[in-house]
Amino acid sequence: MKPSNQDEEGPRDLLVGVTVAEVAAVGIAMAMTWVPGRGGTTWSPADLLWDDPGTATRIAATFLVTNLIFASFAGIVWISTIRKRGGKS
């Protein structure tokens, strides 16, 4: 039986995690654009930059904001993981 090498699985696991996050971000962006909220709002982050953005622009802007939120959460988790390990990588 060969010993398990975690370095071989690391990049593959990271790729799967990033792919799942990006698919979720696309789904969130599409849902936020096509399904109005409970209050019936049609606001989008694209409204900050354009007067009358199209559907693709609204989806792209919401996708970008969703990715920024995901990156913030990932950064917080990464920093807390480093602190728990005591600065060891």
Secondary structure, 3 states (H helix, E strand, C coil): CCCCCHHHHHHHHHHHHHHHHHHHHHHHHHHHHHCCCCCCCCCCHHHHCCCCCCHHHHHHHHHHHHHHHHHHHHHHHHHHHHHHHCCCC
